[in-house]
Amino acid sequence: MTRRPGILAVVVVVLVSFLYLPLIVVALYAFNGGSNLSWPLHGLGFRWFRVLFSDPGFSSAFKTSAEVAVVVAFTSTAIATAAALVFTRVQSVLMRALQGLALVPAMLPPLFLAIALFTAMDLFKIQPGFGPIVVGHL
């Protein structure tokens, strides 16, 4: 028995289009070879990428982001592996509570965590830098 697409299928297609269509448009404009962002596109090229990567502010921020990503990836992997070993080998009420507490950040939207981090940094007068960024991501 085959079913025809119902209202749910239409809603899913509309929502997925709503989410991905802007990304597709931005990607198309990123490869626009013209000097302005107008439609129709004036050929394909990497002009806008050259402009972006030649900006010293962007290059510095990109380098910092890459360094933070590498440090956070390795550190969080080590912490998560150690936590998984402890949670699976030690059975107690305290371990179950700690495991539940460890899952809280995954359940909160990242925007809430960012606002809380910035508020705490302001409250405790912590200056932004590489260390606080790494700790905030962890």
Disulfide bonds with the S-S distance in Angstrom:
none
